């Protein structure tokens, strides 16, 4: 559901930050997805258990995170299960 333009904006910011910062989209002052993490966080990400996602890591390192304003709601859709999938289909 993400546009190429949105992905390019996030990737471009990751490159501007030399791959050293967590990059995340912001839609209407709300942290959204997808989030790009530098390699230095991979081990920590892999150790996450349960359905908590990486939001904990993002909150743990706010000084190392950069938000990118995105003007489209595509970044707030979350599709984790079959019910989410059908809800997204209804919105389309």
PyMOL Python script that loads the backbone (N, CA, C, O; Angstrom):
from pymol import cmd

cmd.read_pdbstr("""\
ATOM      1  N   UNK A   1       0.810  -1.197   0.000  1.00  0.00           N
ATOM      2  CA  UNK A   1       0.000   0.000   0.000  1.00  0.00           C
ATOM      3  C   UNK A   1       0.857   1.267   0.000  1.00  0.00           C
ATOM      4  O   UNK A   1       0.327   2.371  -0.125  1.00  0.00           O
ATOM      5  N   UNK A   2       2.161   1.118   0.137  1.00  0.00           N
ATOM      6  CA  UNK A   2       3.040   2.291   0.162  1.00  0.00           C
ATOM      7  C   UNK A   2       3.423   2.706  -1.250  1.00  0.00           C
ATOM      8  O   UNK A   2       3.697   1.868  -2.109  1.00  0.00           O
ATOM      9  N   UNK A   3       3.437   4.003  -1.472  1.00  0.00           N
ATOM     10  CA  UNK A   3       3.852   4.504  -2.776  1.00  0.00           C
ATOM     11  C   UNK A   3       5.380   4.512  -2.879  1.00  0.00           C
ATOM     12  O   UNK A   3       6.091   4.560  -1.876  1.00  0.00           O
ATOM     13  N   UNK A   4       5.848   4.466  -4.095  1.00  0.00           N
ATOM     14  CA  UNK A   4       7.291   4.544  -4.341  1.00  0.00           C
ATOM     15  C   UNK A   4       7.836   5.864  -3.805  1.00  0.00           C
ATOM     16  O   UNK A   4       8.934   5.905  -3.250  1.00  0.00           O
ATOM     17  N   UNK A   5       7.083   6.925  -3.969  1.00  0.00           N
ATOM     18  CA  UNK A   5       7.520   8.237  -3.504  1.00  0.00           C
ATOM     19  C   UNK A   5       7.764   8.239  -1.991  1.00  0.00           C
ATOM     20  O   UNK A   5       8.766   8.778  -1.521  1.00  0.00           O
ATOM     21  N   UNK A   6       6.850   7.638  -1.239  1.00  0.00           N
ATOM     22  CA  UNK A   6       7.015   7.574   0.221  1.00  0.00           C
ATOM     23  C   UNK A   6       8.262   6.781   0.582  1.00  0.00           C
ATOM     24  O   UNK A   6       9.057   7.210   1.419  1.00  0.00           O
ATOM     25  N   UNK A   7       8.430   5.638  -0.042  1.00  0.00           N
ATOM     26  CA  UNK A   7       9.623   4.827   0.236  1.00  0.00           C
ATOM     27  C   UNK A   7      10.894   5.587  -0.131  1.00  0.00           C
ATOM     28  O   UNK A   7      11.879   5.549   0.606  1.00  0.00           O
ATOM     29  N   UNK A   8      10.873   6.274  -1.266  1.00  0.00           N
ATOM     30  CA  UNK A   8      12.046   7.050  -1.684  1.00  0.00           C
ATOM     31  C   UNK A   8      12.379   8.156  -0.681  1.00  0.00           C
ATOM     32  O   UNK A   8      13.553   8.395  -0.396  1.00  0.00           O
ATOM     33  N   UNK A   9      11.357   8.834  -0.143  1.00  0.00           N
ATOM     34  CA  UNK A   9      11.601   9.888   0.857  1.00  0.00           C
ATOM     35  C   UNK A   9      12.300   9.322   2.085  1.00  0.00           C
ATOM     36  O   UNK A   9      13.237   9.927   2.606  1.00  0.00           O
ATOM     37  N   UNK A  10      11.844   8.164   2.547  1.00  0.00           N
ATOM     38  CA  UNK A  10      12.449   7.547   3.730  1.00  0.00           C
ATOM     39  C   UNK A  10      13.877   7.076   3.445  1.00  0.00           C
ATOM     40  O   UNK A  10      14.786   7.294   4.246  1.00  0.00           O
ATOM     41  N   UNK A  11      14.054   6.441   2.313  1.00  0.00           N
ATOM     42  CA  UNK A  11      15.392   5.964   1.934  1.00  0.00           C
ATOM     43  C   UNK A  11      16.350   7.136   1.740  1.00  0.00           C
ATOM     44  O   UNK A  11      17.500   7.076   2.174  1.00  0.00           O
ATOM     45  N   UNK A  12      15.884   8.190   1.097  1.00  0.00           N
ATOM     46  CA  UNK A  12      16.740   9.366   0.887  1.00  0.00           C
ATOM     47  C   UNK A  12      17.203   9.955   2.223  1.00  0.00           C
ATOM     48  O   UNK A  12      18.361  10.351   2.357  1.00  0.00           O
ATOM     49  N   UNK A  13      16.309  10.014   3.207  1.00  0.00           N
ATOM     50  CA  UNK A  13      16.690  10.547   4.520  1.00  0.00           C
ATOM     51  C   UNK A  13      17.684   9.613   5.206  1.00  0.00           C
ATOM     52  O   UNK A  13      18.609  10.079   5.871  1.00  0.00           O
ATOM     53  N   UNK A  14      17.505   8.307   5.053  1.00  0.00           N
ATOM     54  CA  UNK A  14      18.445   7.336   5.612  1.00  0.00           C
ATOM     55  C   UNK A  14      19.837   7.575   5.031  1.00  0.00           C
ATOM     56  O   UNK A  14      20.832   7.522   5.755  1.00  0.00           O
ATOM     57  N   UNK A  15      19.907   7.834   3.739  1.00  0.00           N
ATOM     58  CA  UNK A  15      21.181   8.102   3.078  1.00  0.00           C
ATOM     59  C   UNK A  15      21.767   9.425   3.562  1.00  0.00           C
ATOM     60  O   UNK A  15      22.966   9.503   3.834  1.00  0.00           O
ATOM     61  N   UNK A  16      20.940  10.467   3.675  1.00  0.00           N
ATOM     62  CA  UNK A  16      21.395  11.770   4.175  1.00  0.00           C
ATOM     63  C   UNK A  16      22.008  11.617   5.569  1.00  0.00           C
ATOM     64  O   UNK A  16      22.981  12.291   5.905  1.00  0.00           O
ATOM     65  N   UNK A  17      21.432  10.726   6.372  1.00  0.00           N
ATOM     66  CA  UNK A  17      21.912  10.492   7.739  1.00  0.00           C
ATOM     67  C   UNK A  17      23.048   9.463   7.772  1.00  0.00           C
ATOM     68  O   UNK A  17      23.427   8.990   8.843  1.00  0.00           O
ATOM     69  N   UNK A  18      23.585   9.124   6.612  1.00  0.00           N
ATOM     70  CA  UNK A  18      24.713   8.195   6.468  1.00  0.00           C
ATOM     71  C   UNK A  18      24.420   6.816   7.044  1.00  0.00           C
ATOM     72  O   UNK A  18      25.342   6.098   7.431  1.00  0.00           O
ATOM     73  N   UNK A  19      23.143   6.441   7.105  1.00  0.00           N
ATOM     74  CA  UNK A  19      22.775   5.121   7.604  1.00  0.00           C
ATOM     75  C   UNK A  19      22.974   4.952   9.093  1.00  0.00           C
ATOM     76  O   UNK A  19      22.981   3.825   9.589  1.00  0.00           O
ATOM     77  N   UNK A  20      23.136   6.049   9.821  1.00  0.00           N
ATOM     78  CA  UNK A  20      23.423   5.980  11.254  1.00  0.00           C
ATOM     79  C   UNK A  20      22.212   6.214  12.142  1.00  0.00           C
ATOM     80  O   UNK A  20      22.288   6.002  13.352  1.00  0.00           O
ATOM     81  N   UNK A  21      21.099   6.645  11.568  1.00  0.00           N
ATOM     82  CA  UNK A  21      19.928   6.995  12.368  1.00  0.00           C
ATOM     83  C   UNK A  21      18.710   6.157  11.979  1.00  0.00           C
ATOM     84  O   UNK A  21      18.572   5.718  10.837  1.00  0.00           O
ATOM     85  N   UNK A  22      17.843   5.951  12.949  1.00  0.00           N
ATOM     86  CA  UNK A  22      16.558   5.313  12.694  1.00  0.00           C
ATOM     87  C   UNK A  22      15.695   6.334  11.949  1.00  0.00           C
ATOM     88  O   UNK A  22      15.615   7.494  12.354  1.00  0.00           O
ATOM     89  N   UNK A  23      15.061   5.910  10.879  1.00  0.00           N
ATOM     90  CA  UNK A  23      14.228   6.803  10.076  1.00  0.00           C
ATOM     91  C   UNK A  23      12.794   6.284  10.121  1.00  0.00           C
ATOM     92  O   UNK A  23      12.534   5.103   9.890  1.00  0.00           O
ATOM     93  N   UNK A  24      11.873   7.193  10.422  1.00  0.00           N
ATOM     94  CA  UNK A  24      10.469   6.787  10.491  1.00  0.00           C
ATOM     95  C   UNK A  24       9.574   7.877   9.913  1.00  0.00           C
ATOM     96  O   UNK A  24       9.902   9.061   9.988  1.00  0.00           O
ATOM     97  N   UNK A  25       8.441   7.477   9.335  1.00  0.00           N
ATOM     98  CA  UNK A  25       7.505   8.470   8.810  1.00  0.00           C
ATOM     99  C   UNK A  25       6.635   9.050   9.926  1.00  0.00           C
ATOM    100  O   UNK A  25       6.349   8.389  10.925  1.00  0.00           O
ATOM    101  N   UNK A  26       6.227  10.290   9.726  1.00  0.00           N
ATOM    102  CA  UNK A  26       5.289  10.952  10.626  1.00  0.00           C
ATOM    103  C   UNK A  26       4.084  11.369   9.786  1.00  0.00           C
ATOM    104  O   UNK A  26       4.224  12.023   8.753  1.00  0.00           O
ATOM    105  N   UNK A  27       2.907  10.979  10.248  1.00  0.00           N
ATOM    106  CA  UNK A  27       1.665  11.396   9.598  1.00  0.00           C
ATOM    107  C   UNK A  27       0.770  12.025  10.660  1.00  0.00           C
ATOM    108  O   UNK A  27       0.407  11.376  11.641  1.00  0.00           O
ATOM    109  N   UNK A  28       0.420  13.284  10.458  1.00  0.00           N
ATOM    110  CA  UNK A  28      -0.408  14.034  11.401  1.00  0.00           C
ATOM    111  C   UNK A  28       0.110  13.900  12.837  1.00  0.00           C
ATOM    112  O   UNK A  28      -0.638  13.563  13.755  1.00  0.00           O
ATOM    113  N   UNK A  29       1.410  14.173  13.007  1.00  0.00           N
ATOM    114  CA  UNK A  29       2.098  14.162  14.301  1.00  0.00           C
ATOM    115  C   UNK A  29       2.127  12.782  14.958  1.00  0.00           C
ATOM    116  O   UNK A  29       2.302  12.678  16.172  1.00  0.00           O
ATOM    117  N   UNK A  30       1.960  11.745  14.179  1.00  0.00           N
ATOM    118  CA  UNK A  30       1.927  10.374  14.687  1.00  0.00           C
ATOM    119  C   UNK A  30       3.024   9.552  14.034  1.00  0.00           C
ATOM    120  O   UNK A  30       3.174   9.560  12.812  1.00  0.00           O
ATOM    121  N   UNK A  31       3.796   8.836  14.860  1.00  0.00           N
ATOM    122  CA  UNK A  31       4.827   7.951  14.322  1.00  0.00           C
ATOM    123  C   UNK A  31       4.137   6.831  13.560  1.00  0.00           C
ATOM    124  O   UNK A  31       3.161   6.249  14.034  1.00  0.00           O
ATOM    125  N   UNK A  32       4.655   6.536  12.371  1.00  0.00           N
ATOM    126  CA  UNK A  32       4.018   5.542  11.514  1.00  0.00           C
ATOM    127  C   UNK A  32       5.044   4.518  11.034  1.00  0.00           C
ATOM    128  O   UNK A  32       6.123   4.392  11.614  1.00  0.00           O
ATOM    129  N   UNK A  33       4.707   3.800   9.988  1.00  0.00           N
ATOM    130  CA  UNK A  33       5.562   2.757   9.427  1.00  0.00           C
ATOM    131  C   UNK A  33       5.649   2.923   7.920  1.00  0.00           C
ATOM    132  O   UNK A  33       4.748   3.508   7.320  1.00  0.00           O
ATOM    133  N   UNK A  34       6.689   2.435   7.302  1.00  0.00           N
ATOM    134  CA  UNK A  34       7.735   1.574   7.833  1.00  0.00           C
ATOM    135  C   UNK A  34       8.868   2.372   8.473  1.00  0.00           C
ATOM    136  O   UNK A  34       9.062   3.553   8.185  1.00  0.00           O
ATOM    137  N   UNK A  35       9.599   1.706   9.335  1.00  0.00           N
ATOM    138  CA  UNK A  35      10.754   2.306  10.001  1.00  0.00           C
ATOM    139  C   UNK A  35      12.004   1.648   9.434  1.00  0.00           C
ATOM    140  O   UNK A  35      12.049   0.432   9.247  1.00  0.00           O
ATOM    141  N   UNK A  36      13.009   2.458   9.164  1.00  0.00           N
ATOM    142  CA  UNK A  36      14.294   1.936   8.683  1.00  0.00           C
ATOM    143  C   UNK A  36      15.279   1.988   9.845  1.00  0.00           C
ATOM    144  O   UNK A  36      15.514   3.048  10.425  1.00  0.00           O
ATOM    145  N   UNK A  37      15.854   0.832  10.179  1.00  0.00           N
ATOM    146  CA  UNK A  37      16.822   0.743  11.268  1.00  0.00           C
ATOM    147  C   UNK A  37      18.222   0.494  10.732  1.00  0.00           C
ATOM    148  O   UNK A  37      18.405  -0.324   9.831  1.00  0.00           O
ATOM    149  N   UNK A  38      19.212   1.191  11.278  1.00  0.00           N
ATOM    150  CA  UNK A  38      20.595   0.882  10.933  1.00  0.00           C
ATOM    151  C   UNK A  38      20.969  -0.519  11.427  1.00  0.00           C
ATOM    152  O   UNK A  38      20.339  -1.059  12.336  1.00  0.00           O
ATOM    153  N   UNK A  39      21.969  -1.072  10.832  1.00  0.00           N
ATOM    154  CA  UNK A  39      22.421  -2.427  11.164  1.00  0.00           C
ATOM    155  C   UNK A  39      22.762  -2.582  12.644  1.00  0.00           C
ATOM    156  O   UNK A  39      22.607  -3.672  13.194  1.00  0.00           O
ATOM    157  N   UNK A  40      23.220  -1.522  13.297  1.00  0.00           N
ATOM    158  CA  UNK A  40      23.627  -1.633  14.699  1.00  0.00           C
ATOM    159  C   UNK A  40      22.481  -2.033  15.628  1.00  0.00           C
ATOM    160  O   UNK A  40      22.724  -2.411  16.774  1.00  0.00           O
ATOM    161  N   UNK A  41      21.235  -1.956  15.153  1.00  0.00           N
ATOM    162  CA  UNK A  41      20.077  -2.336  15.969  1.00  0.00           C
ATOM    163  C   UNK A  41      19.564  -3.741  15.655  1.00  0.00           C
ATOM    164  O   UNK A  41      18.636  -4.209  16.315  1.00  0.00           O
ATOM    165  N   UNK A  42      20.129  -4.409  14.689  1.00  0.00           N
ATOM    166  CA  UNK A  42      19.591  -5.695  14.250  1.00  0.00           C
ATOM    167  C   UNK A  42      19.551  -6.737  15.362  1.00  0.00           C
ATOM    168  O   UNK A  42      18.540  -7.422  15.515  1.00  0.00           O
ATOM    169  N   UNK A  43      20.616  -6.874  16.138  1.00  0.00           N
ATOM    170  CA  UNK A  43      20.629  -7.870  17.223  1.00  0.00           C
ATOM    171  C   UNK A  43      19.535  -7.583  18.235  1.00  0.00           C
ATOM    172  O   UNK A  43      18.851  -8.496  18.697  1.00  0.00           O
ATOM    173  N   UNK A  44      19.373  -6.326  18.572  1.00  0.00           N
ATOM    174  CA  UNK A  44      18.333  -5.933  19.518  1.00  0.00           C
ATOM    175  C   UNK A  44      16.936  -6.238  18.951  1.00  0.00           C
ATOM    176  O   UNK A  44      16.050  -6.692  19.676  1.00  0.00           O
ATOM    177  N   UNK A  45      16.757  -5.991  17.685  1.00  0.00           N
ATOM    178  CA  UNK A  45      15.480  -6.277  17.024  1.00  0.00           C
ATOM    179  C   UNK A  45      15.193  -7.776  17.041  1.00  0.00           C
ATOM    180  O   UNK A  45      14.072  -8.203  17.316  1.00  0.00           O
ATOM    181  N   UNK A  46      16.216  -8.562  16.746  1.00  0.00           N
ATOM    182  CA  UNK A  46      16.043 -10.017  16.713  1.00  0.00           C
ATOM    183  C   UNK A  46      15.727 -10.606  18.084  1.00  0.00           C
ATOM    184  O   UNK A  46      15.172 -11.701  18.171  1.00  0.00           O
ATOM    185  N   UNK A  47      16.068  -9.901  19.141  1.00  0.00           N
ATOM    186  CA  UNK A  47      15.809 -10.414  20.487  1.00  0.00           C
ATOM    187  C   UNK A  47      14.406 -10.074  20.998  1.00  0.00           C
ATOM    188  O   UNK A  47      14.027 -10.512  22.084  1.00  0.00           O
ATOM    189  N   UNK A  48      13.642  -9.311  20.240  1.00  0.00           N
ATOM    190  CA  UNK A  48      12.290  -8.934  20.648  1.00  0.00           C
ATOM    191  C   UNK A  48      11.388 -10.158  20.612  1.00  0.00           C
ATOM    192  O   UNK A  48      11.397 -10.924  19.649  1.00  0.00           O
ATOM    193  N   UNK A  49      10.609 -10.331  21.677  1.00  0.00           N
ATOM    194  CA  UNK A  49       9.653 -11.429  21.718  1.00  0.00           C
ATOM    195  C   UNK A  49       8.238 -10.864  21.787  1.00  0.00           C
ATOM    196  O   UNK A  49       8.028  -9.722  22.195  1.00  0.00           O
ATOM    197  N   UNK A  50       7.290 -11.674  21.386  1.00  0.00           N
ATOM    198  CA  UNK A  50       5.893 -11.246  21.433  1.00  0.00           C
ATOM    199  C   UNK A  50       5.544 -10.331  20.283  1.00  0.00           C
ATOM    200  O   UNK A  50       6.282 -10.228  19.304  1.00  0.00           O
ATOM    201  N   UNK A  51       4.409  -9.669  20.414  1.00  0.00           N
ATOM    202  CA  UNK A  51       3.900  -8.813  19.342  1.00  0.00           C
ATOM    203  C   UNK A  51       4.104  -7.335  19.688  1.00  0.00           C
ATOM    204  O   UNK A  51       3.176  -6.529  19.620  1.00  0.00           O
ATOM    205  N   UNK A  52       5.336  -7.008  20.059  1.00  0.00           N
ATOM    206  CA  UNK A  52       5.623  -5.634  20.455  1.00  0.00           C
ATOM    207  C   UNK A  52       6.245  -4.823  19.338  1.00  0.00           C
ATOM    208  O   UNK A  52       6.271  -3.594  19.402  1.00  0.00           O
ATOM    209  N   UNK A  53       6.743  -5.495  18.319  1.00  0.00           N
ATOM    210  CA  UNK A  53       7.373  -4.778  17.225  1.00  0.00           C
ATOM    211  C   UNK A  53       8.617  -4.031  17.681  1.00  0.00           C
ATOM    212  O   UNK A  53       9.183  -4.328  18.733  1.00  0.00           O
ATOM    213  N   UNK A  54       9.029  -3.075  16.895  1.00  0.00           N
ATOM    214  CA  UNK A  54      10.257  -2.333  17.175  1.00  0.00           C
ATOM    215  C   UNK A  54      10.000  -0.966  17.792  1.00  0.00           C
ATOM    216  O   UNK A  54      10.929  -0.175  17.954  1.00  0.00           O
ATOM    217  N   UNK A  55       8.754  -0.683  18.136  1.00  0.00           N
ATOM    218  CA  UNK A  55       8.416   0.614  18.707  1.00  0.00           C
ATOM    219  C   UNK A  55       9.217   0.879  19.985  1.00  0.00           C
ATOM    220  O   UNK A  55       9.588   2.017  20.269  1.00  0.00           O
ATOM    221  N   UNK A  56       9.477  -0.179  20.745  1.00  0.00           N
ATOM    222  CA  UNK A  56      10.253  -0.047  21.977  1.00  0.00           C
ATOM    223  C   UNK A  56      11.661   0.479  21.679  1.00  0.00           C
ATOM    224  O   UNK A  56      12.171   1.338  22.399  1.00  0.00           O
ATOM    225  N   UNK A  57      12.269  -0.026  20.643  1.00  0.00           N
ATOM    226  CA  UNK A  57      13.613   0.411  20.265  1.00  0.00           C
ATOM    227  C   UNK A  57      13.580   1.862  19.811  1.00  0.00           C
ATOM    228  O   UNK A  57      14.454   2.652  20.167  1.00  0.00           O
ATOM    229  N   UNK A  58      12.587   2.201  19.037  1.00  0.00           N
ATOM    230  CA  UNK A  58      12.441   3.583  18.570  1.00  0.00           C
ATOM    231  C   UNK A  58      12.301   4.535  19.758  1.00  0.00           C
ATOM    232  O   UNK A  58      12.908   5.606  19.767  1.00  0.00           O
ATOM    233  N   UNK A  59      11.516   4.157  20.746  1.00  0.00           N
ATOM    234  CA  UNK A  59      11.329   5.002  21.934  1.00  0.00           C
ATOM    235  C   UNK A  59      12.578   5.041  22.814  1.00  0.00           C
ATOM    236  O   UNK A  59      12.827   6.030  23.503  1.00  0.00           O
ATOM    237  N   UNK A  60      13.348   3.978  22.787  1.00  0.00           N
ATOM    238  CA  UNK A  60      14.561   3.891  23.608  1.00  0.00           C
ATOM    239  C   UNK A  60      15.681   4.795  23.082  1.00  0.00           C
ATOM    240  O   UNK A  60      16.551   5.207  23.849  1.00  0.00           O
ATOM    241  N   UNK A  61      15.666   5.102  21.804  1.00  0.00           N
ATOM    242  CA  UNK A  61      16.732   5.889  21.189  1.00  0.00           C
ATOM    243  C   UNK A  61      16.185   7.125  20.464  1.00  0.00           C
ATOM    244  O   UNK A  61      16.448   7.292  19.273  1.00  0.00           O
ATOM    245  N   UNK A  62      15.443   7.983  21.140  1.00  0.00           N
ATOM    246  CA  UNK A  62      14.845   9.141  20.453  1.00  0.00           C
ATOM    247  C   UNK A  62      15.867  10.113  19.875  1.00  0.00           C
ATOM    248  O   UNK A  62      15.584  10.786  18.883  1.00  0.00           O
ATOM    249  N   UNK A  63      17.052  10.196  20.481  1.00  0.00           N
ATOM    250  CA  UNK A  63      18.081  11.105  19.970  1.00  0.00           C
ATOM    251  C   UNK A  63      18.748  10.564  18.706  1.00  0.00           C
ATOM    252  O   UNK A  63      19.469  11.287  18.018  1.00  0.00           O
ATOM    253  N   UNK A  64      18.506   9.306  18.412  1.00  0.00           N
ATOM    254  CA  UNK A  64      19.096   8.694  17.230  1.00  0.00           C
ATOM    255  C   UNK A  64      18.019   8.357  16.191  1.00  0.00           C
ATOM    256  O   UNK A  64      18.217   7.494  15.335  1.00  0.00           O
ATOM    257  N   UNK A  65      16.876   9.049  16.280  1.00  0.00           N
ATOM    258  CA  UNK A  65      15.774   8.797  15.365  1.00  0.00           C
ATOM    259  C   UNK A  65      15.370  10.094  14.668  1.00  0.00           C
ATOM    260  O   UNK A  65      15.345  11.165  15.274  1.00  0.00           O
ATOM    261  N   UNK A  66      15.057   9.970  13.388  1.00  0.00           N
ATOM    262  CA  UNK A  66      14.674  11.127  12.588  1.00  0.00           C
ATOM    263  C   UNK A  66      13.321  10.844  11.942  1.00  0.00           C
ATOM    264  O   UNK A  66      13.153   9.851  11.235  1.00  0.00           O
ATOM    265  N   UNK A  67      12.365  11.727  12.192  1.00  0.00           N
ATOM    266  CA  UNK A  67      11.055  11.595  11.581  1.00  0.00           C
ATOM    267  C   UNK A  67      10.981  12.334  10.263  1.00  0.00           C
ATOM    268  O   UNK A  67      11.549  13.416  10.112  1.00  0.00           O
ATOM    269  N   UNK A  68      10.281  11.747   9.311  1.00  0.00           N
ATOM    270  CA  UNK A  68      10.086  12.334   7.994  1.00  0.00           C
ATOM    271  C   UNK A  68       8.585  12.554   7.814  1.00  0.00           C
ATOM    272  O   UNK A  68       7.801  11.606   7.866  1.00  0.00           O
ATOM    273  N   UNK A  69       8.199  13.790   7.604  1.00  0.00           N
ATOM    274  CA  UNK A  69       6.784  14.107   7.436  1.00  0.00           C
ATOM    275  C   UNK A  69       6.264  13.549   6.114  1.00  0.00           C
ATOM    276  O   UNK A  69       6.817  13.816   5.047  1.00  0.00           O
ATOM    277  N   UNK A  70       5.188  12.769   6.210  1.00  0.00           N
ATOM    278  CA  UNK A  70       4.552  12.172   5.043  1.00  0.00           C
ATOM    279  C   UNK A  70       3.102  12.651   5.031  1.00  0.00           C
ATOM    280  O   UNK A  70       2.410  12.543   6.044  1.00  0.00           O
ATOM    281  N   UNK A  71       2.647  13.164   3.930  1.00  0.00           N
ATOM    282  CA  UNK A  71       1.319  13.745   3.849  1.00  0.00           C
ATOM    283  C   UNK A  71       0.204  12.783   3.468  1.00  0.00           C
ATOM    284  O   UNK A  71      -0.932  13.205   3.253  1.00  0.00           O
ATOM    285  N   UNK A  72       0.514  11.508   3.383  1.00  0.00           N
ATOM    286  CA  UNK A  72      -0.492  10.525   2.980  1.00  0.00           C
ATOM    287  C   UNK A  72      -0.723   9.513   4.101  1.00  0.00           C
ATOM    288  O   UNK A  72       0.227   9.121   4.779  1.00  0.00           O
ATOM    289  N   UNK A  73      -1.975   9.082   4.306  1.00  0.00           N
ATOM    290  CA  UNK A  73      -2.265   8.148   5.397  1.00  0.00           C
ATOM    291  C   UNK A  73      -1.781   6.726   5.145  1.00  0.00           C
ATOM    292  O   UNK A  73      -1.959   5.857   5.998  1.00  0.00           O
ATOM    293  N   UNK A  74      -1.180   6.475   4.003  1.00  0.00           N
ATOM    294  CA  UNK A  74      -0.707   5.122   3.692  1.00  0.00           C
ATOM    295  C   UNK A  74       0.266   4.586   4.740  1.00  0.00           C
ATOM    296  O   UNK A  74       0.403   3.371   4.883  1.00  0.00           O
ATOM    297  N   UNK A  75       0.936   5.462   5.468  1.00  0.00           N
ATOM    298  CA  UNK A  75       1.939   5.027   6.439  1.00  0.00           C
ATOM    299  C   UNK A  75       1.344   4.639   7.796  1.00  0.00           C
ATOM    300  O   UNK A  75       2.070   4.170   8.673  1.00  0.00           O
ATOM    301  N   UNK A  76       0.044   4.826   7.977  1.00  0.00           N
ATOM    302  CA  UNK A  76      -0.577   4.445   9.252  1.00  0.00           C
ATOM    303  C   UNK A  76      -1.367   3.150   9.157  1.00  0.00           C
ATOM    304  O   UNK A  76      -1.858   2.654  10.172  1.00  0.00           O
ATOM    305  N   UNK A  77      -1.499   2.592   7.960  1.00  0.00           N
ATOM    306  CA  UNK A  77      -2.183   1.305   7.820  1.00  0.00           C
ATOM    307  C   UNK A  77      -1.289   0.206   8.355  1.00  0.00           C
ATOM    308  O   UNK A  77      -0.092   0.176   8.067  1.00  0.00           O
ATOM    309  N   UNK A  78      -1.859  -0.687   9.124  1.00  0.00           N
ATOM    310  CA  UNK A  78      -1.107  -1.801   9.689  1.00  0.00           C
ATOM    311  C   UNK A  78      -1.819  -3.086   9.311  1.00  0.00           C
ATOM    312  O   UNK A  78      -3.033  -3.201   9.478  1.00  0.00           O
ATOM    313  N   UNK A  79      -1.083  -4.030   8.812  1.00  0.00           N
ATOM    314  CA  UNK A  79      -1.689  -5.284   8.369  1.00  0.00           C
ATOM    315  C   UNK A  79      -0.902  -6.445   8.961  1.00  0.00           C
ATOM    316  O   UNK A  79       0.087  -6.904   8.390  1.00  0.00           O
ATOM    317  N   UNK A  80      -1.370  -6.915  10.134  1.00  0.00           N
ATOM    318  CA  UNK A  80      -0.676  -7.989  10.841  1.00  0.00           C
ATOM    319  C   UNK A  80      -1.389  -9.331  10.765  1.00  0.00           C
ATOM    320  O   UNK A  80      -0.785 -10.372  11.023  1.00  0.00           O
ATOM    321  N   UNK A  81      -2.660  -9.311  10.417  1.00  0.00           N
ATOM    322  CA  UNK A  81      -3.409 -10.564  10.383  1.00  0.00           C
ATOM    323  C   UNK A  81      -4.514 -10.493   9.330  1.00  0.00           C
ATOM    324  O   UNK A  81      -4.664  -9.488   8.635  1.00  0.00           O
ATOM    325  N   UNK A  82      -5.273 -11.564   9.226  1.00  0.00           N
ATOM    326  CA  UNK A  82      -6.310 -11.657   8.200  1.00  0.00           C
ATOM    327  C   UNK A  82      -7.380 -10.574   8.359  1.00  0.00           C
ATOM    328  O   UNK A  82      -7.848 -10.017   7.366  1.00  0.00           O
ATOM    329  N   UNK A  83      -7.767 -10.277   9.590  1.00  0.00           N
ATOM    330  CA  UNK A  83      -8.774  -9.236   9.827  1.00  0.00           C
ATOM    331  C   UNK A  83      -8.283  -7.875   9.348  1.00  0.00           C
ATOM    332  O   UNK A  83      -9.033  -7.115   8.735  1.00  0.00           O
ATOM    333  N   UNK A  84      -7.012  -7.573   9.632  1.00  0.00           N
ATOM    334  CA  UNK A  84      -6.432  -6.311   9.158  1.00  0.00           C
ATOM    335  C   UNK A  84      -6.453  -6.259   7.637  1.00  0.00           C
ATOM    336  O   UNK A  84      -6.747  -5.219   7.048  1.00  0.00           O
ATOM    337  N   UNK A  85      -6.143  -7.372   7.011  1.00  0.00           N
ATOM    338  CA  UNK A  85      -6.125  -7.439   5.552  1.00  0.00           C
ATOM    339  C   UNK A  85      -7.496  -7.103   4.974  1.00  0.00           C
ATOM    340  O   UNK A  85      -7.601  -6.299   4.047  1.00  0.00           O
ATOM    341  N   UNK A  86      -8.542  -7.713   5.515  1.00  0.00           N
ATOM    342  CA  UNK A  86      -9.881  -7.452   4.997  1.00  0.00           C
ATOM    343  C   UNK A  86     -10.332  -6.020   5.285  1.00  0.00           C
ATOM    344  O   UNK A  86     -11.063  -5.431   4.488  1.00  0.00           O
ATOM    345  N   UNK A  87      -9.909  -5.460   6.402  1.00  0.00           N
ATOM    346  CA  UNK A  87     -10.228  -4.063   6.709  1.00  0.00           C
ATOM    347  C   UNK A  87      -9.563  -3.133   5.691  1.00  0.00           C
ATOM    348  O   UNK A  87     -10.161  -2.149   5.257  1.00  0.00           O
ATOM    349  N   UNK A  88      -8.331  -3.452   5.318  1.00  0.00           N
ATOM    350  CA  UNK A  88      -7.643  -2.643   4.300  1.00  0.00           C
ATOM    351  C   UNK A  88      -8.334  -2.763   2.948  1.00  0.00           C
ATOM    352  O   UNK A  88      -8.448  -1.776   2.222  1.00  0.00           O
ATOM    353  N   UNK A  89      -8.792  -3.954   2.606  1.00  0.00           N
ATOM    354  CA  UNK A  89      -9.500  -4.129   1.340  1.00  0.00           C
ATOM    355  C   UNK A  89     -10.748  -3.263   1.290  1.00  0.00           C
ATOM    356  O   UNK A  89     -11.078  -2.710   0.241  1.00  0.00           O
ATOM    357  N   UNK A  90     -11.443  -3.141   2.410  1.00  0.00           N
ATOM    358  CA  UNK A  90     -12.645  -2.316   2.463  1.00  0.00           C
ATOM    359  C   UNK A  90     -12.322  -0.841   2.221  1.00  0.00           C
ATOM    360  O   UNK A  90     -13.112  -0.118   1.613  1.00  0.00           O
ATOM    361  N   UNK A  91     -11.170  -0.406   2.696  1.00  0.00           N
ATOM    362  CA  UNK A  91     -10.773   1.004   2.534  1.00  0.00           C
ATOM    363  C   UNK A  91     -10.376   1.330   1.105  1.00  0.00           C
ATOM    364  O   UNK A  91     -10.436   2.484   0.681  1.00  0.00           O
ATOM    365  N   UNK A  92      -9.972   0.309   0.371  1.00  0.00           N
ATOM    366  CA  UNK A  92      -9.524   0.511  -1.010  1.00  0.00           C
ATOM    367  C   UNK A  92     -10.683   0.745  -1.879  1.00  0.00           C
ATOM    368  O   UNK A  92     -10.522   0.938  -3.084  1.00  0.00           O
TER     369      UNK A  92
END
""", "prot")
cmd.dss("prot")
cmd.show_as("cartoon", "prot")
cmd.util.cbc("prot")
cmd.orient("prot")
